[in-house]
């Protein structure tokens, strides 16, 4: 069996090999330009046509009249983001160096101590919780989540803030302690409390964000805010860290318009450093499978740059205009009423709500959704249509259609308007 090398020996041998390789390369290539660089420059100057793999695989794209839902592949990245990712794909880098550089850059832009690009907001929840559990304890990084011996493992949460993303927190081996009142919260802290968790878009709960932070800090416990879908407003990217939350998670593929498989973990420098230790590319960690590639890291940085350059008021005006154009197309249908509605926290952008009398238009909202889905082009309405489950704050009902306009491409609002008119008009009695 070959003798194993320790890290220092490996680095020495690797360095020697790299120096020898560099000398040989220079002799064979006196221009100094790596052959791969020449090849890549040639490829960039004469790109071949892309293959439409959706068509090849038989998967039908759709007009997104829903919103940034994960199952619907979230947002479409702006051209600048797609271009940055394509360029990043052409050369290798050291992932740790890229993660560090991206984190430093994002922290400066987003006015926080530190930042980490993660594999979605769910991964940010797991890594942030793992950071709280393992802070200053290298062995714990290897042991969690199956061996919590000697580790703090209780996370306090409001009962009204329990949600379908709990698993992201529980993956780190912790258990929840539920509270309802401020008094219960103050009394829930014990020697096993490791974190206080807050769901930013919760529709109920008696304890405010400010009180959540204040009480946690009185007990020396970090508090985590899951704000995954809560962009816009853009200022939320620094509002909650400046409020005092030690960790804040955002999705990279929703309102930020980055790659769908990315997220942002923002917050305290020591906790972000601990999250990195629990993360890929480090082996034998809870985050090893939560890998983010070089393209996605660059893509999220580019998306943040893009977002911070936008005129937020102009974006909202455009969304309202789309909703108004769809509403105008439907105004002659009997009993149809329309309203522009902005959810209070998550997906805080204009949506169009359409209601009607089911005795005059004999189609439920769910039936309308299915007919829109079956047409050409295929159109996906917001999941709240017909009373289905959707984002916090969106109303529903069997006679309700919800149109999310902010992920449409130019001109698609008119297509949606015409199709909705046809579907509803066909059911008028």
C-alpha positions in Angstrom: 0.0 0.0 0.0 1.3 3.5 -0.8 2.4 5.6 2.1 -0.2 8.2 3.0 0.9 11.9 2.9 0.0 14.4 5.6 -1.4 17.8 4.5 2.0 19.6 4.7 3.8 16.9 2.7 1.0 17.0 0.1 1.3 20.8 -0.2 5.1 20.5 -0.6 4.8 17.8 -3.3 2.0 19.7 -5.0 4.0 22.9 -5.0 7.0 21.2 -6.5 4.9 19.6 -9.2 3.3 22.9 -10.1 6.6 24.6 -10.4 8.0 21.8 -12.6 4.8 21.9 -14.7 5.0 25.7 -15.0 8.6 25.5 -16.3 7.7 22.8 -18.8 4.7 24.8 -20.0 6.8 27.9 -20.5 9.3 26.0 -22.5 6.6 24.5 -24.7 4.7 27.8 -24.9 7.0 30.8 -24.8 4.0 33.2 -25.3 3.0 32.6 -21.7 -0.6 32.0 -22.6 -2.0 28.7 -21.3 -3.2 26.5 -24.1 -6.6 26.2 -22.4 -6.9 29.9 -22.3 -6.3 30.1 -26.1 -8.8 27.4 -26.7 -11.4 29.0 -24.5 -10.8 32.4 -26.2 -11.4 30.7 -29.5 -14.6 29.0 -28.2 -15.9 32.3 -26.9 -15.2 34.1 -30.2 -17.1 31.5 -32.2 -19.8 29.9 -30.0 -21.9 27.1 -31.4 -25.6 27.0 -31.3 -27.1 25.8 -28.0 -29.2 22.7 -27.9 -32.8 23.2 -26.5 -32.7 20.4 -24.0 -36.2 21.2 -22.8 -37.4 20.2 -26.2 -35.0 17.3 -26.4 -36.2 16.0 -23.1 -39.9 16.6 -23.8 -40.4 19.2 -20.9 -42.7 22.0 -21.7 -41.7 25.5 -20.5 -44.5 28.0 -19.4 -45.3 31.6 -18.9 -44.8 32.3 -15.2 -47.9 34.0 -13.9 -47.3 32.5 -10.5 -44.2 33.9 -8.9 -40.9 32.7 -7.5 -41.9 29.2 -6.4 -39.2 26.6 -6.1 -41.3 23.9 -7.9 -41.8 26.3 -10.8 -38.0 26.9 -11.0 -38.2 30.3 -9.3 -37.0 33.3 -11.3 -35.4 33.9 -14.6 -31.9 35.3 -14.2 -31.2 38.7 -15.9 -28.8 38.6 -18.9 -26.0 40.0 -16.8 -26.2 37.2 -14.4 -26.4 34.5 -17.1 -23.4 36.1 -18.8 -21.4 36.1 -15.6 -22.1 32.5 -14.9 -21.2 31.4 -18.5 -17.8 33.2 -18.2 -17.2 31.7 -14.7 -17.8 28.2 -16.2 -14.8 28.5 -18.5 -12.0 28.4 -15.9 -11.4 26.5 -12.6 -10.8 28.3 -9.3 -10.2 27.2 -5.7 -13.7 27.1 -4.2 -12.7 28.1 -0.7 -10.9 31.2 -2.1 -14.0 32.0 -4.2 -16.4 31.6 -1.3 -14.2 33.8 0.9 -13.8 36.5 -1.7 -17.5 36.4 -2.6 -18.5 36.6 1.1 -16.2 39.6 1.8 -17.6 41.4 -1.3 -21.2 40.7 -0.4 -20.8 41.7 3.2 -19.5 45.1 2.1 -22.4 45.5 -0.3 -25.0 44.3 2.1 -23.7 46.2 5.2 -23.2 43.2 7.4 -20.2 41.6 9.2 -20.0 38.6 7.0 -21.8 36.6 4.2 -21.8 33.1 2.8 -23.3 31.9 -0.5 -25.2 28.7 0.2 -27.1 26.0 -1.7 -30.5 27.8 -1.3 -32.1 29.3 1.8 -32.8 25.8 3.2 -29.1 25.1 3.3 -28.5 28.5 4.9 -30.9 27.4 7.7 -29.0 24.2 8.3 -25.6 25.8 8.1 -26.5 28.7 10.4 -28.0 26.4 13.0 -25.0 24.1 12.7 -22.8 27.2 13.3 -24.6 27.9 16.5 -24.3 24.3 17.7 -20.7 23.8 16.8 -19.2 27.3 17.4 -15.7 26.8 18.8 -16.0 23.0 18.8 -14.2 21.2 15.9 -15.2 17.7 17.0 -18.9 18.7 17.1 -18.7 19.4 13.3 -17.9 15.7 12.7 -20.4 14.4 15.2 -23.7 16.3 14.4 -26.5 15.6 13.9 -26.4 12.0 15.2 -24.2 12.6 18.3 -25.2 15.6 20.3 -23.5 14.6 23.5 -22.5 17.6 25.5 -23.9 20.1 22.9 -26.6 22.6 23.3 -29.5 21.5 21.2 -32.7 23.5 22.0 -34.0 26.1 19.6 -36.8 28.4 20.8 -39.5 29.3 18.3 -42.9 30.8 18.4 -45.6 28.1 17.9 -47.1 30.3 15.1 -43.7 30.2 13.4 -43.5 26.4 12.9 -43.6 25.8 9.2 -42.8 23.5 6.4 -39.1 24.5 6.4 -38.4 23.3 9.9 -36.4 20.5 8.6 -33.7 22.9 7.5 -33.1 23.8 11.2 -33.7 20.3 12.6 -31.1 18.8 10.2 -28.5 20.1 12.6 -29.7 17.7 15.3 -31.7 20.3 17.4 -35.2 20.2 18.8 -37.7 23.0 19.0 -39.0 24.5 22.2 -42.3 26.3 21.4 -43.5 29.5 23.1 -46.5 31.8 22.5 -46.2 34.8 24.8 -43.3 37.1 25.6 -43.4 35.9 29.2 -43.1 32.3 28.0 -40.2 33.3 25.7 -38.3 34.9 28.5 -38.7 31.8 30.7 -37.8 29.3 28.0 -34.0 29.8 28.0 -32.0 27.1 29.7 -28.4 25.9 29.7 -29.3 23.8 26.6 -30.7 26.8 24.5 -28.5 27.2 21.4 -30.5 29.5 19.2 -33.8 31.5 18.9 -35.5 31.1 15.5 -37.8 33.6 13.8 -39.9 33.1 10.6 -40.0 36.6 9.1 -43.1 36.1 7.0 -45.3 34.4 9.6 -48.8 35.7 9.5 -49.3 35.4 13.3 -47.3 35.3 16.5 -47.3 37.6 19.5 -43.7 38.4 19.8 -42.2 41.1 17.6 -38.8 40.9 15.8 -37.4 43.6 18.1 -38.4 41.7 21.3 -37.2 38.5 19.8 -33.7 39.9 19.4 -33.7 41.8 22.7 -34.6 38.8 24.8 -32.3 36.4 23.0 -29.3 38.8 23.5 -30.1 39.3 27.1 -29.5 35.5 27.5 -26.4 35.5 25.2 -28.1 33.4 22.6 -27.9 34.1 18.8 -31.2 34.7 17.0 -31.8 33.6 13.4 -34.3 35.2 11.0 -35.6 33.2 8.0 -36.4 35.9 5.4 -36.1 33.6 2.4 -38.7 35.2 0.1 -38.7 38.6 1.6 -37.1 40.6 -1.2 -38.3 43.2 -2.2 -37.9 45.7 -0.6 -34.2 45.6 -1.4 -33.4 47.2 1.9 -34.4 44.0 3.7 -30.9 42.7 2.7 -29.5 44.8 5.5 -32.5 45.8 7.5 -32.7 42.6 9.7 -29.0 42.3 10.4 -28.9 46.0 11.4 -32.0 45.3 13.6 -29.7 42.9 15.5 -30.4 39.4 14.1 -27.2 37.4 14.3 -28.1 35.4 11.2 -30.4 36.0 8.3 -31.2 33.7 5.4 -32.4 34.7 2.0 -33.1 32.7 -1.2 -30.8 33.6 -4.0 -33.2 32.5 -6.7 -36.3 34.5 -5.8 -36.4 38.3 -5.6 -32.7 38.6 -5.9 -32.9 36.9 -9.3 -29.8 34.8 -9.0 -29.4 31.1 -9.6 -32.2 29.0 -8.1 -29.9 26.7 -6.2 -28.3 29.6 -4.2 -29.0 31.3 -1.0 -27.5 33.9 1.3 -26.5 33.6 4.9 -25.7 36.9 6.4 -24.7 37.9 9.9 -22.1 37.8 12.7 -18.5 37.1 11.5 -17.8 34.3 14.0 -21.0 32.5 13.1 -20.5 32.8 9.4 -17.0 31.4 9.9 -18.4 28.5 11.8 -21.0 28.0 9.1 -18.2 27.7 6.5 -16.5 25.0 8.6 -19.7 23.0 8.4 -20.1 23.5 4.7 -18.8 22.1 1.4 -16.1 21.7 0.2 -15.1 20.5 3.6 -15.4 16.7 4.0 -17.2 14.9 6.8 -19.5 17.9 7.5 -23.3 18.3 7.6 -23.0 20.6 4.6 -20.9 18.5 2.3 -23.9 17.7 0.1 -24.9 21.3 0.1 -22.4 22.1 -2.6 -22.5 25.4 -4.6 -20.5 25.5 -7.8 -18.3 28.3 -9.0 -20.9 29.4 -11.5 -23.6 29.7 -8.9 -21.4 31.6 -6.5 -20.5 34.1 -9.2 -24.1 34.2 -10.4 -25.4 35.2 -7.0 -22.8 37.9 -6.6 -23.7 39.2 -10.1 -27.4 39.1 -9.1 -26.8 41.2 -6.0 -24.9 43.7 -8.1 -27.8 43.7 -10.6 -30.4 44.1 -7.9 -28.7 47.0 -6.2 -28.5 48.8 -9.5 -32.3 48.7 -10.0 -34.9 51.5 -9.6 -37.2 49.8 -7.1 -40.0 52.3 -7.7 -39.8 51.8 -11.5 -40.0 48.0 -11.0 -43.1 48.3 -9.0 -44.7 50.6 -11.5 -44.0 48.0 -14.2 -45.6 45.2 -12.2 -48.7 47.3 -11.5 -49.0 48.2 -15.2 -49.0 44.5 -16.1 -51.7 43.8 -13.5 -53.7 46.7 -14.8 -53.5 45.5 -18.4 -54.8 42.0 -17.5 -57.6 43.5 -15.4 -58.6 45.8 -18.2 -59.0 42.8 -20.6 -61.4 41.1 -18.2 -63.5 44.1 -17.2 -66.4 43.1 -19.6 -66.9 39.7 -18.2 -70.0 39.4 -16.0 -69.5 39.6 -12.2 -65.7 39.7 -12.6 -63.9 42.0 -10.1 -60.2 42.7 -10.0 -57.9 44.1 -7.3 -54.2 44.7 -7.1 -52.9 43.3 -3.8 -49.4 43.4 -2.3 -48.6 40.8 0.3 -47.3 42.4 3.5 -43.9 40.5 3.8 -43.1 37.6 1.5 -43.3 38.3 -2.3 -44.0 41.9 -1.4 -44.9 42.9 -5.0 -48.2 43.7 -6.8 -50.4 40.6 -7.6 -53.7 40.7 -9.4 -56.7 39.2 -7.6 -59.6 38.2 -9.7 -63.0 37.1 -8.2 -66.3 36.3 -9.8 -69.7 34.8 -9.1 -69.5 31.0 -9.6 -73.2 30.9 -10.5 -72.4 33.1 -13.6 -69.0 31.7 -14.5 -69.1 28.0 -14.0 -65.5 27.3 -13.4 -63.7 27.2 -10.1 -60.3 28.8 -9.7 -58.6 25.4 -9.7 -60.4 24.5 -13.0 -59.2 27.8 -14.5 -55.7 27.0 -13.4 -55.8 23.6 -15.1 -57.1 25.0 -18.4 -54.4 27.6 -18.4 -51.9 24.9 -17.8 -53.1 22.8 -20.7 -53.1 25.5 -23.3 -50.5 26.7 -25.7 -48.4 28.4 -24.6 -48.7 26.8 -21.1 -49.4 29.3 -18.4 -48.9 28.7 -14.6 -51.1 30.8 -12.3 -50.2 31.5 -8.6 -50.8 28.5 -6.4 -53.3 30.5 -4.3 -55.7 30.3 -7.2 -58.8 28.4 -6.2 -57.8 28.5 -2.5 -54.6 26.4 -2.8 -51.6 26.7 -0.6 -49.4 29.6 -1.5 -47.2 32.3 0.1 -48.0 33.8 3.4 -50.4 36.7 3.0 -52.0 35.8 -0.3 -55.8 35.4 -0.1 -57.6 32.5 -1.8 -61.0 31.0 -2.4 -62.8 28.7 -4.9 -63.8 31.7 -6.9 -60.4 33.5 -6.8 -57.7 33.6 -9.4 -54.3 35.0 -8.4 -51.9 36.2 -11.1 -48.3 36.8 -10.1 -47.0 39.3 -12.7 -43.4 40.0 -11.6 -41.7 37.0 -13.2 -43.3 37.5 -16.6 -41.2 38.5 -19.6 -42.1 41.6 -21.7 -45.4 41.0 -23.6 -46.4 37.9 -21.6 -48.9 39.9 -19.6 -51.0 40.4 -22.7 -50.9 36.7 -23.6 -52.0 35.8 -20.0 -54.8 38.4 -20.3 -56.2 37.1 -23.6 -56.1 33.5 -22.4 -57.8 34.3 -19.1 -60.5 36.1 -21.0 -61.0 33.1 -23.3 -61.2 30.6 -20.5 -63.5 32.6 -18.3 -65.7 33.7 -21.3 -66.2 30.1 -22.3 -67.8 29.3 -18.9 -70.2 32.2 -18.8 -73.9 31.3 -18.5 
